[in-house]
Amino acid sequence: FAEPVNMFLAEGENLTIIGPNGAGKSLLIDLMMGKIRCKSGSARIEDNGQELRFFDLKYISFRDIYRMAGTEGGYYQQKWNATENEESPFVADLLGRNKIEKARDIITDLHMEEVVEKRLINLSSGELRKMQILRALMAYPKLLIIDNPFIGLDAESRLTVSTLLRKISETDKTQIILVITNTKDMPDWIPSVLPVVDMKIMPTMTREAFTADNSLRDRLFPQNDEVVIVLPEQEMSDCSDYANAVLFNRVNVRYYTKQILREVSWNVQRNEKWALLGKNGCGKSTLLSLICGDNPQGYANDITLFDRKRGTGESIWDIKSHIGYLSPDMHTYYRENITC
């Protein structure tokens, strides 16, 4: 930190910690949690004068989502191969079926009745995040800290999670700290805000005061002028001249009795821009797995990429060489500790 950290949070007080990426928010939580040794001073989380016991404190960091996803020994395309998924545990078994029965109200409030009966490997990134929140809430902690709880969730799930957190704060007396990077994610039921910027912890203020302080918000999130980036022309070799980037003709994806995609026809013409929208778990990633050559069911469907029909001798690497793709799933399986 740029200067010594001084902060105090009273018992029962909820808090929103807000700041841009790299401001020091996660470092502050690590300091609070005792993961970092203080050079001087002290950091404590107390309950009636005693340090809070480990099982009364839950911290959800979606950095841990990769460890939770059960990917050890697995590979990226595995989730699209139905015959290779059977070793992945069911969510209900991972959470404990006896605990599941006791937490039916929470599961219902999160709309996760169907999710808990899925295999872990088959969860979408949004469903995986909701499962982490569910697991933490099932422990009924005294203090719950969540790092960016709403990223990756659809609009309905964001409202569902926020409503449930407010409910457990009021009824179960769970104290909540949310760490966020977007002012739009600030819940209206948390009255206190702690801004963090440039590795400095600013004084705690009310939500109303933070909202009214335009200069502070501009300091945290400066409004940069739009930057136009012109990419260099790329050599596209065998598909440099094409009319249709993607052409789906009545595409179906089915796993046993579960229909994921049904009769999807879709045409992305050259130079078109598209947004693919839908709820968590509705099949967006499955659709993209067909385009990127990761899903073997792509070869059982009528799919054309760059005017070349799928299954006419191209390899998966031929397909990928023309596509830039980034996703949470990819991060789950890419765990090399290397620099950018």
C-alpha positions as CSV (number, residue, x, y, z in Angstrom):
1,F,0.0,0.0,0.0
2,A,1.1,3.6,-0.6
3,E,0.4,4.5,3.0
4,P,-0.6,2.8,6.3
5,V,-4.0,1.2,6.3
6,N,-6.5,2.3,8.9
7,M,-10.1,1.0,8.8
8,F,-12.7,-0.2,11.2
9,L,-16.0,-2.0,10.6
10,A,-18.4,-2.4,13.4
11,E,-20.2,-5.6,14.3
12,G,-23.3,-6.0,12.1
13,E,-22.3,-3.3,9.6
14,N,-22.3,-4.3,5.9
15,L,-19.8,-2.7,3.6
16,T,-19.1,-2.2,-0.1
17,I,-15.4,-1.9,-1.1
18,I,-15.1,-0.3,-4.5
19,G,-12.3,0.6,-6.8
20,P,-10.8,0.0,-10.2
21,N,-8.8,-3.0,-11.2
22,G,-5.4,-3.0,-9.5
23,A,-6.4,-0.4,-6.9
24,G,-5.6,-2.8,-3.9
25,K,-9.0,-4.2,-3.0
26,S,-8.0,-7.9,-3.0
27,L,-4.8,-7.0,-1.2
28,L,-6.9,-5.3,1.5
29,I,-9.0,-8.5,1.9
30,D,-5.9,-10.6,2.1
31,L,-4.6,-8.3,4.8
32,M,-8.0,-8.5,6.6
33,M,-8.0,-12.3,6.4
34,G,-4.5,-12.7,7.8
35,K,-3.0,-14.0,4.5
36,I,-0.4,-11.2,4.7
37,R,1.8,-10.5,7.7
38,C,1.7,-6.9,8.8
39,K,5.1,-5.1,8.8
40,S,3.7,-3.0,11.6
41,G,0.3,-2.5,13.3
42,S,-2.3,-5.3,13.3
43,A,-5.3,-6.6,11.5
44,R,-8.1,-8.5,13.2
45,I,-11.6,-9.8,12.6
46,E,-13.2,-10.2,16.0
47,D,-16.4,-11.6,17.5
48,N,-17.1,-10.3,21.0
49,G,-13.4,-9.5,21.5
50,Q,-12.2,-12.9,20.3
51,E,-10.7,-13.5,16.8
52,L,-13.4,-15.0,14.6
53,R,-13.2,-18.7,14.1
54,F,-12.3,-20.0,10.7
55,F,-15.6,-21.7,10.1
56,D,-17.6,-18.5,11.0
57,L,-15.8,-16.6,8.1
58,K,-16.3,-17.3,4.4
59,Y,-14.4,-15.6,1.6
60,I,-15.5,-16.2,-2.0
61,S,-12.9,-15.3,-4.5
62,F,-13.5,-16.3,-8.1
63,R,-9.8,-16.8,-8.4
64,D,-10.6,-20.1,-6.6
65,I,-13.2,-21.1,-9.3
66,Y,-10.5,-23.1,-11.2
67,R,-9.6,-25.2,-8.2
68,M,-13.3,-25.9,-7.5
69,A,-14.1,-26.8,-11.1
70,G,-12.6,-30.3,-10.6
71,T,-10.4,-29.9,-13.7
72,E,-7.3,-31.7,-12.3
73,G,-6.2,-34.2,-14.9
74,G,-9.0,-33.1,-17.3
75,Y,-8.8,-31.2,-20.6
76,Y,-10.7,-28.3,-22.1
77,Q,-12.9,-30.3,-24.6
78,Q,-13.8,-32.9,-22.0
79,K,-17.1,-31.3,-21.0
80,W,-18.4,-31.7,-24.6
81,N,-17.7,-35.4,-24.6
82,A,-20.6,-37.1,-22.8
83,T,-18.9,-40.4,-22.3
84,E,-15.9,-38.8,-20.5
85,N,-18.0,-36.8,-18.0
86,E,-19.2,-39.6,-15.8
87,E,-16.3,-39.3,-13.4
88,S,-17.2,-35.7,-12.6
89,P,-19.2,-35.5,-9.3
90,F,-22.7,-34.2,-9.1
91,V,-23.1,-30.8,-7.5
92,A,-25.3,-32.3,-4.8
93,D,-22.7,-34.9,-3.8
94,L,-20.0,-32.2,-3.8
95,L,-22.0,-30.0,-1.4
96,G,-23.3,-33.0,0.6
97,R,-26.8,-34.4,0.0
98,N,-27.6,-34.2,3.8
99,K,-26.7,-30.5,3.8
100,I,-28.7,-30.0,0.6
101,E,-31.9,-31.0,2.3
102,K,-31.3,-28.5,5.1
103,A,-30.5,-25.7,2.6
104,R,-33.6,-26.1,0.4
105,D,-34.7,-22.6,1.1
106,I,-31.4,-21.1,-0.1
107,I,-31.4,-23.3,-3.2
108,T,-34.9,-22.2,-4.0
109,D,-34.1,-18.6,-3.5
110,L,-31.1,-18.9,-5.9
111,H,-33.2,-20.9,-8.4
112,M,-30.7,-23.7,-8.4
113,E,-33.0,-26.7,-8.0
114,E,-31.9,-28.1,-11.4
115,V,-28.2,-27.0,-11.1
116,V,-27.6,-29.1,-7.9
117,E,-28.5,-32.2,-9.9
118,K,-26.0,-31.5,-12.7
119,R,-22.5,-32.8,-12.9
120,L,-19.9,-30.3,-11.9
121,I,-18.1,-30.3,-15.2
122,N,-21.4,-29.5,-17.0
123,L,-22.0,-26.2,-15.2
124,S,-21.7,-23.0,-17.1
125,S,-19.3,-20.3,-15.8
126,G,-22.3,-18.4,-14.3
127,E,-23.7,-21.5,-12.7
128,L,-20.3,-22.4,-11.2
129,R,-20.2,-18.9,-9.6
130,K,-23.6,-19.3,-8.1
131,M,-22.6,-22.7,-6.8
132,Q,-19.7,-21.1,-4.9
133,I,-22.1,-18.6,-3.4
134,L,-24.5,-21.4,-2.4
135,R,-21.7,-23.4,-0.8
136,A,-20.7,-20.4,1.3
137,L,-24.2,-19.6,2.4
138,M,-24.9,-23.2,3.4
139,A,-22.3,-22.7,6.1
140,Y,-24.3,-19.9,7.6
141,P,-21.2,-17.8,8.4
142,K,-21.1,-14.8,10.7
143,L,-19.0,-12.8,8.1
144,L,-19.2,-13.3,4.4
145,I,-16.8,-11.6,2.0
146,I,-17.4,-11.9,-1.8
147,D,-15.1,-10.6,-4.4
148,N,-17.1,-9.3,-7.5
149,P,-20.2,-11.4,-6.9
150,F,-22.1,-10.2,-10.0
151,I,-19.5,-10.7,-12.7
152,G,-20.6,-13.5,-15.2
153,L,-24.2,-13.6,-13.9
154,D,-27.1,-12.7,-16.1
155,A,-29.5,-9.9,-15.1
156,E,-32.0,-12.1,-13.4
157,S,-29.3,-14.0,-11.4
158,R,-27.7,-10.7,-10.3
159,L,-31.0,-9.6,-8.8
160,T,-31.6,-13.0,-7.3
161,V,-28.1,-13.1,-5.6
162,S,-28.4,-9.5,-4.3
163,T,-31.9,-10.2,-2.9
164,L,-30.8,-13.3,-1.1
165,L,-27.7,-11.6,0.4
166,R,-29.9,-8.9,1.7
167,K,-32.3,-11.5,3.2
168,I,-29.6,-13.5,5.0
169,S,-28.1,-10.3,6.3
170,E,-31.4,-9.2,7.8
171,T,-32.7,-12.6,9.0
172,D,-29.6,-14.7,9.7
173,K,-27.5,-11.7,10.9
174,T,-24.7,-12.5,8.5
175,Q,-22.4,-9.6,8.1
176,I,-21.5,-9.0,4.4
177,I,-18.6,-7.3,2.7
178,L,-18.8,-7.0,-1.1
179,V,-15.8,-6.1,-3.2
180,I,-16.8,-4.6,-6.6
181,T,-15.3,-2.7,-9.6
182,N,-18.4,-1.2,-11.1
183,T,-20.6,1.5,-9.5
184,K,-23.6,-0.1,-11.2
185,D,-23.1,-3.2,-9.0
186,M,-23.4,-1.3,-5.7
187,P,-26.4,-2.7,-3.8
188,D,-28.8,-0.2,-2.4
189,W,-29.2,-2.2,0.8
190,I,-25.5,-1.7,1.9
191,P,-25.2,1.8,3.4
192,S,-21.4,2.0,3.8
193,V,-18.8,2.4,1.0
194,L,-15.0,2.1,1.3
195,P,-13.3,3.6,-1.8
196,V,-9.9,2.2,-2.8
197,V,-7.7,3.9,-5.4
198,D,-4.0,3.9,-6.3
199,M,-3.2,1.5,-3.4
200,K,-4.7,3.9,-0.9
201,I,-7.6,3.1,1.5
202,M,-9.9,6.1,1.7
203,P,-12.3,7.0,4.5
204,T,-15.5,5.0,4.8
205,M,-18.5,7.0,3.6
206,T,-22.3,6.6,3.1
207,R,-23.6,5.3,-0.2
208,E,-25.4,8.6,-0.7
209,A,-22.3,10.6,-0.2
210,F,-20.3,8.4,-2.5
211,T,-23.0,8.7,-5.2
212,A,-23.1,12.5,-4.9
213,D,-19.2,12.9,-5.1
214,N,-18.6,13.1,-8.8
215,S,-15.0,14.1,-8.4
216,L,-14.2,11.0,-6.3
217,R,-16.0,8.7,-8.7
218,D,-14.2,10.3,-11.7
219,R,-10.9,9.7,-9.8
220,L,-11.8,6.0,-9.3
221,F,-13.2,5.5,-12.8
222,P,-11.9,8.2,-15.1
223,Q,-13.9,8.6,-18.4
224,N,-11.2,8.1,-21.1
225,D,-11.8,9.2,-24.6
226,E,-12.7,6.5,-27.0
227,V,-9.7,4.7,-28.5
228,V,-10.0,3.3,-32.0
229,I,-7.6,0.4,-32.6
230,V,-6.9,-0.6,-36.2
231,L,-5.7,-4.2,-36.5
232,P,-3.2,-5.1,-39.2
233,E,-4.3,-7.0,-42.2
234,Q,-4.0,-10.7,-41.6
235,E,-3.0,-13.4,-44.0
236,M,-5.9,-15.8,-44.0
237,S,-4.4,-18.3,-46.4
238,D,-7.0,-20.9,-47.4
239,C,-10.0,-18.9,-46.3
240,S,-9.1,-15.4,-47.3
241,D,-12.1,-15.1,-49.6
242,Y,-15.4,-16.1,-48.0
243,A,-19.0,-15.0,-47.8
244,N,-20.2,-16.6,-44.6
245,A,-18.1,-16.9,-41.4
246,V,-20.7,-19.2,-39.8
247,L,-23.6,-21.1,-41.3
248,F,-25.7,-23.4,-39.1
249,N,-28.5,-25.4,-40.7
250,R,-31.0,-26.8,-38.1
251,V,-28.3,-27.7,-35.6
252,N,-29.1,-30.0,-32.6
253,V,-27.0,-30.9,-29.5
254,R,-28.2,-33.5,-27.2
255,Y,-26.7,-35.4,-24.2
256,Y,-28.6,-38.5,-23.4
257,T,-32.2,-37.2,-22.6
258,K,-31.1,-33.6,-22.3
259,Q,-31.6,-31.4,-25.3
260,I,-29.2,-28.4,-25.2
261,L,-29.7,-26.9,-28.6
262,R,-32.7,-27.6,-30.9
263,E,-33.0,-26.8,-34.6
264,V,-30.7,-23.8,-34.5
265,S,-30.2,-22.1,-37.9
266,W,-27.8,-19.2,-37.8
267,N,-25.8,-17.2,-40.4
268,V,-22.9,-14.8,-39.6
269,Q,-21.9,-13.2,-42.9
270,R,-18.5,-11.7,-43.5
271,N,-17.8,-8.5,-41.5
272,E,-21.0,-8.8,-39.5
273,K,-20.9,-8.1,-35.7
274,W,-23.1,-10.1,-33.4
275,A,-24.0,-10.2,-29.7
276,L,-25.0,-13.7,-28.3
277,L,-27.3,-13.1,-25.4
278,G,-29.0,-15.5,-22.9
279,K,-29.3,-16.6,-19.4
280,N,-26.6,-18.6,-17.5
281,G,-26.7,-22.2,-18.6
282,C,-28.9,-21.7,-21.7
283,G,-26.4,-23.0,-24.2
284,K,-24.3,-20.0,-25.4
285,S,-20.9,-21.8,-24.7
286,T,-22.2,-25.0,-26.3
287,L,-23.1,-23.0,-29.4
288,L,-19.5,-21.5,-29.5
289,S,-18.0,-24.9,-28.9
290,L,-19.4,-26.0,-32.2
291,I,-17.8,-23.1,-34.0
292,C,-14.4,-23.6,-32.5
293,G,-14.3,-27.3,-33.2
294,D,-14.3,-28.3,-29.5
295,N,-17.6,-30.2,-29.5
296,P,-17.6,-33.5,-31.4
297,Q,-21.3,-33.1,-32.1
298,G,-20.3,-30.5,-34.6
299,Y,-19.5,-33.3,-37.0
300,A,-23.0,-34.7,-36.7
301,N,-24.5,-31.4,-37.8
302,D,-24.7,-29.3,-41.0
303,I,-22.2,-26.6,-40.1
304,T,-20.1,-24.4,-42.5
305,L,-17.3,-22.2,-41.4
306,F,-15.6,-19.7,-43.8
307,D,-17.6,-21.3,-46.6
308,R,-16.1,-24.7,-45.9
309,K,-18.4,-27.5,-44.7
310,R,-17.4,-29.1,-41.4
311,G,-16.1,-32.6,-41.8
312,T,-14.4,-32.3,-45.2
313,G,-10.9,-33.1,-44.0
314,E,-10.0,-30.1,-41.9
315,S,-8.4,-30.6,-38.4
316,I,-9.4,-28.9,-35.2
317,W,-6.3,-26.8,-35.5
318,D,-7.2,-25.7,-39.1
319,I,-10.5,-24.4,-37.6
320,K,-8.9,-22.7,-34.6
321,S,-6.2,-21.0,-36.7
322,H,-8.7,-18.5,-38.0
323,I,-10.6,-17.8,-34.8
324,G,-9.6,-15.8,-31.7
325,Y,-11.5,-17.2,-28.7
326,L,-11.4,-16.3,-25.0
327,S,-13.8,-17.7,-22.3
328,P,-14.0,-18.5,-18.5
329,D,-14.0,-22.2,-19.4
330,M,-10.6,-21.7,-21.2
331,H,-9.2,-20.1,-18.0
332,T,-10.4,-23.1,-16.0
333,Y,-8.1,-25.4,-17.9
334,Y,-5.2,-23.1,-18.5
335,R,-3.3,-23.0,-15.2
336,E,0.3,-22.3,-16.2
337,N,2.0,-19.8,-13.9
338,I,3.5,-17.6,-16.6
339,T,3.8,-13.9,-17.3
340,C,1.7,-12.1,-20.0
